[in-house]
Amino acid sequence: MSSCSTQTLKSPPRAPVRVNGVNIPRALISRETQNHPAHNPVGAWKKAALALVIREALSQEARRLGFTAQPLSDGEGRRETQDEANLRGLVEREVAVPEPTEEECARYYERNAARFRAPAIVEAAHILISADREDEAAYQAALMQARGVIDELRRDPALFPDLARVYSACSSGKEGGHLGQLTRGDTTPEFEAALAAMKPGEISSDPVETRYGVHVIHLIRRVEGRVLPFDLVRGRIAEYLTDSVRRRAEAQYTARLLAACRIEGIEVGSPGDLNVY
């Protein structure tokens, strides 16, 4: 084993890359690196070289078997080359992928129910006191104003819509600060975290700071997400399980094919690395 690692190499290896004596030009590998991002140039080069080694091995196998496939086109008019069609068709023919059974899908659903939970929905309103963090005096004034609004709301929470119309710099102020129904990702992380810590009907006890300024938040109600029924997600589960089995089977087929080839200039990794062609 070489004493060098991908972390210490500064440039791609100089040894020629060959598959059963067929040379893969360095220029071709260099062009292929754009399709294989990595932490460093050497990593990208090795990924690209491996991808081209796999394609060459598959091409040689297709020619050995005398196998050809009909090129396919996508909905945008792009058409496979004959070589691309042969590689795809060969793998499809040689790799059997059974459809997951109802029991397998149901078992996956039971073990991963959290993945099929609909997101929680919250209904909220806010009062935004706009402020620029770079202007310290203006920002402190916004915080003081927000605290004053909170004090007023402690005395009479029913004033929230009226105070929103008077103080809020958000367009929602015209609607009493009402933001409608929100799900995860609809607001900033700070705003979302504040909502998560509040109880329905509660008004934030302290101003909530975000990049937009200072907020006073009213959580009106929260509807917790429910687990979607199995019948609704069965198709997604079957597709996921089929794809997972296919990728493993294709990697194992490619590993067996490469093991039968004479590969020079690059070290072939584990089957998990062999899912490109």
C-alpha positions as CSV (number, residue, x, y, z in Angstrom):
1,M,0.0,0.0,0.0
2,S,1.3,3.5,-0.8
3,S,2.5,5.6,2.0
4,C,0.7,8.6,0.5
5,S,-3.0,9.4,1.2
6,T,-5.5,11.6,-0.6
7,Q,-4.9,14.2,2.2
8,T,-1.1,14.5,1.5
9,L,-1.1,14.2,-2.3
10,K,-0.9,17.6,-4.0
11,S,-1.6,16.5,-7.6
12,P,-3.2,13.4,-9.3
13,P,-1.1,10.3,-9.6
14,R,1.0,10.1,-12.7
15,A,0.5,6.4,-13.4
16,P,-1.7,5.7,-16.4
17,V,-5.1,4.4,-15.7
18,R,-6.0,1.2,-17.7
19,V,-8.8,-1.3,-17.8
20,N,-7.7,-4.6,-19.3
21,G,-5.0,-2.8,-21.1
22,V,-7.3,0.0,-22.5
23,N,-5.9,3.4,-21.5
24,I,-8.2,6.1,-20.1
25,P,-6.6,9.4,-21.2
26,R,-5.7,11.9,-18.4
27,A,-7.4,14.7,-20.3
28,L,-10.7,12.7,-20.3
29,I,-10.3,12.2,-16.5
30,S,-9.6,15.9,-16.0
31,R,-12.8,16.8,-17.9
32,E,-14.8,14.3,-15.9
33,T,-13.8,15.8,-12.5
34,Q,-16.4,18.6,-13.0
35,N,-19.1,15.9,-12.4
36,H,-17.5,14.7,-9.1
37,P,-17.1,17.4,-6.5
38,A,-14.7,16.6,-3.6
39,H,-12.8,18.3,-0.8
40,N,-9.7,18.6,-2.9
41,P,-8.5,18.2,-6.5
42,V,-7.0,14.7,-5.9
43,G,-10.3,13.5,-4.5
44,A,-12.2,14.7,-7.5
45,W,-9.6,13.2,-9.8
46,K,-9.9,9.8,-8.2
47,K,-13.7,9.9,-8.3
48,A,-13.6,10.8,-11.9
49,A,-11.1,8.2,-12.8
50,L,-13.1,5.5,-11.0
51,A,-16.3,6.5,-12.8
52,L,-14.5,6.2,-16.2
53,V,-13.0,2.9,-15.2
54,I,-16.5,1.6,-14.4
55,R,-17.9,2.8,-17.6
56,E,-15.0,1.3,-19.6
57,A,-15.4,-2.0,-17.8
58,L,-19.2,-2.0,-18.6
59,S,-18.5,-1.1,-22.2
60,Q,-16.1,-3.9,-22.6
61,E,-18.6,-6.3,-21.0
62,A,-21.4,-5.1,-23.3
63,R,-19.2,-5.7,-26.3
64,R,-18.1,-9.1,-25.0
65,L,-21.8,-10.1,-24.7
66,G,-22.7,-8.5,-28.0
67,F,-25.3,-6.5,-26.1
68,T,-27.0,-3.4,-27.4
69,A,-30.0,-1.4,-26.2
70,Q,-32.3,1.1,-27.7
71,P,-31.4,4.7,-26.7
72,L,-34.0,6.5,-24.7
73,S,-35.1,10.2,-24.9
74,D,-36.3,12.4,-22.0
75,G,-39.3,14.8,-22.1
76,E,-37.0,17.6,-23.2
77,G,-35.7,15.9,-26.4
78,R,-32.4,14.8,-25.0
79,R,-31.4,11.4,-26.3
80,E,-28.9,8.8,-25.0
81,T,-25.8,8.0,-27.0
82,Q,-25.6,4.4,-28.1
83,D,-22.8,3.8,-25.5
84,E,-24.9,5.3,-22.7
85,A,-27.9,3.1,-23.7
86,N,-25.7,0.0,-23.8
87,L,-24.4,0.7,-20.2
88,R,-27.9,1.4,-18.8
89,G,-29.4,-1.6,-20.6
90,L,-26.7,-4.0,-19.5
91,V,-27.0,-3.1,-15.8
92,E,-30.8,-3.3,-16.1
93,R,-30.6,-6.8,-17.6
94,E,-27.9,-8.1,-15.3
95,V,-29.3,-6.7,-12.0
96,A,-32.5,-8.1,-10.8
97,V,-34.4,-5.8,-8.5
98,P,-37.5,-7.4,-6.8
99,E,-40.5,-5.3,-6.0
100,P,-40.9,-4.8,-2.2
101,T,-43.7,-6.8,-0.7
102,E,-46.7,-5.3,1.2
103,E,-45.2,-6.7,4.4
104,E,-41.8,-5.1,3.8
105,C,-43.4,-1.7,3.1
106,A,-45.5,-2.0,6.3
107,R,-42.5,-3.0,8.4
108,Y,-40.5,0.0,7.1
109,Y,-43.5,2.3,7.9
110,E,-43.8,1.0,11.4
111,R,-40.1,1.4,12.1
112,N,-39.9,4.9,10.6
113,A,-43.3,6.4,11.4
114,A,-41.6,9.8,12.4
115,R,-40.6,10.2,8.8
116,F,-44.2,10.3,7.7
117,R,-45.5,12.8,10.2
118,A,-47.1,15.9,8.7
119,P,-45.6,19.1,10.0
120,A,-47.1,21.0,12.8
121,I,-49.1,24.1,11.8
122,V,-49.2,27.2,13.9
123,E,-51.3,30.3,13.6
124,A,-49.5,33.4,14.8
125,A,-49.4,37.2,14.7
126,H,-46.6,39.6,15.4
127,I,-45.7,43.2,15.8
128,L,-42.4,44.1,14.0
129,I,-40.4,47.1,15.2
130,S,-37.9,47.5,12.4
131,A,-34.3,48.3,13.4
132,D,-30.8,48.1,12.0
133,R,-28.4,46.3,14.2
134,E,-25.6,48.5,12.9
135,D,-27.3,51.5,14.4
136,E,-26.9,50.8,18.1
137,A,-29.0,53.8,19.3
138,A,-31.9,53.0,16.9
139,Y,-31.7,49.3,17.8
140,Q,-31.9,50.0,21.6
141,A,-34.8,52.3,20.9
142,A,-36.6,49.5,19.1
143,L,-36.0,47.1,22.0
144,M,-37.4,49.7,24.4
145,Q,-40.5,50.2,22.2
146,A,-41.1,46.5,21.9
147,R,-40.9,46.1,25.7
148,G,-43.3,49.0,26.1
149,V,-45.7,47.2,23.7
150,I,-45.3,44.0,25.7
151,D,-46.1,45.9,29.0
152,E,-49.3,47.2,27.4
153,L,-50.3,43.7,26.3
154,R,-49.8,42.3,29.7
155,R,-52.4,44.7,31.0
156,D,-54.8,44.0,28.0
157,P,-53.9,41.2,25.5
158,A,-56.9,42.1,23.4
159,L,-55.1,45.3,22.3
160,F,-52.7,43.2,20.1
161,P,-54.5,43.9,16.7
162,D,-54.7,47.6,17.5
163,L,-51.1,47.9,18.6
164,A,-50.0,46.0,15.5
165,R,-51.8,48.5,13.2
166,V,-50.1,51.3,15.0
167,Y,-46.5,50.0,15.6
168,S,-45.8,47.1,13.2
169,A,-43.5,47.8,10.2
170,C,-44.7,44.6,8.6
171,S,-47.4,44.7,6.0
172,S,-49.3,42.2,8.2
173,G,-49.9,45.1,10.6
174,K,-52.8,46.2,8.5
175,E,-54.4,42.8,9.4
176,G,-53.7,43.2,13.1
177,G,-50.3,41.5,12.7
178,H,-51.9,38.2,11.6
179,L,-49.5,36.0,9.7
180,G,-51.9,33.1,8.9
181,Q,-50.9,29.5,9.2
182,L,-47.2,28.7,9.4
183,T,-45.1,25.5,9.1
184,R,-41.5,24.7,9.7
185,G,-39.2,26.9,7.5
186,D,-41.8,29.7,6.9
187,T,-40.1,32.1,9.3
188,T,-36.6,32.8,10.5
189,P,-34.9,30.3,12.9
190,E,-35.2,32.8,15.8
191,F,-38.9,33.4,15.2
192,E,-39.5,29.7,14.8
193,A,-37.7,28.9,18.1
194,A,-39.7,31.5,19.9
195,L,-43.0,30.0,18.6
196,A,-41.8,26.5,19.6
197,A,-41.3,27.6,23.2
198,M,-44.7,29.3,23.5
199,K,-48.1,27.9,24.5
200,P,-51.3,28.6,22.4
201,G,-52.7,32.0,23.4
202,E,-49.4,33.2,24.8
203,I,-47.7,36.5,23.9
204,S,-43.9,36.6,24.0
205,S,-42.7,37.9,27.3
206,D,-39.5,39.4,25.8
207,P,-38.8,40.9,22.4
208,V,-37.7,38.4,19.7
209,E,-34.7,39.6,17.7
210,T,-34.3,38.6,14.0
211,R,-32.5,40.1,11.0
212,Y,-35.7,42.1,10.3
213,G,-35.7,43.8,13.7
214,V,-37.5,43.2,17.0
215,H,-40.8,41.2,17.2
216,V,-43.6,40.8,19.7
217,I,-45.2,37.5,18.9
218,H,-48.7,36.1,19.6
219,L,-49.1,32.3,19.2
220,I,-52.8,32.0,18.5
221,R,-53.0,28.2,18.1
222,R,-50.9,25.1,17.3
223,V,-52.1,22.0,15.5
224,E,-49.6,19.2,16.0
225,G,-48.7,17.2,12.9
226,R,-50.2,13.7,12.6
227,V,-48.6,10.6,11.2
228,L,-49.8,10.1,7.7
229,P,-51.7,6.8,7.1
230,F,-49.9,3.9,5.5
231,D,-52.1,3.8,2.4
232,L,-51.1,7.4,1.7
233,V,-47.4,6.8,1.8
234,R,-47.1,3.2,0.6
235,G,-46.1,4.2,-2.9
236,R,-43.3,6.5,-1.6
237,I,-42.0,3.7,0.6
238,A,-42.0,1.1,-2.2
239,E,-40.2,3.5,-4.4
240,Y,-37.6,4.2,-1.7
241,L,-37.0,0.5,-0.9
242,T,-36.8,-0.4,-4.6
243,D,-34.2,2.4,-5.2
244,S,-32.2,1.4,-2.2
245,V,-32.1,-2.3,-3.3
246,R,-31.2,-1.3,-6.8
247,R,-28.3,0.8,-5.8
248,R,-26.9,-1.9,-3.6
249,A,-27.4,-4.5,-6.3
250,E,-25.8,-2.3,-9.0
251,A,-22.8,-1.6,-6.7
252,Q,-22.3,-5.4,-6.1
253,Y,-22.6,-6.2,-9.8
254,T,-20.0,-3.5,-10.6
255,A,-17.7,-4.8,-7.9
256,R,-17.8,-8.3,-9.3
257,L,-17.2,-7.0,-12.8
258,L,-14.2,-4.9,-11.8
259,A,-12.8,-7.9,-9.8
260,A,-12.7,-9.8,-13.1
261,C,-10.8,-6.9,-14.8
262,R,-7.2,-5.9,-14.7
263,I,-7.3,-2.4,-13.3
264,E,-4.1,-0.3,-13.4
265,G,-3.4,3.2,-12.0
266,I,-6.1,3.4,-9.5
267,E,-7.3,1.5,-6.4
268,V,-10.8,0.3,-6.5
269,G,-12.7,0.8,-3.3
270,S,-15.5,-1.0,-1.6
271,P,-18.9,-1.8,-3.4
272,G,-20.4,1.3,-1.7
273,D,-18.1,3.4,-3.9
274,L,-19.1,1.7,-7.1
275,N,-22.6,3.2,-7.8
276,V,-21.6,5.3,-10.8
277,Y,-21.4,4.4,-14.4
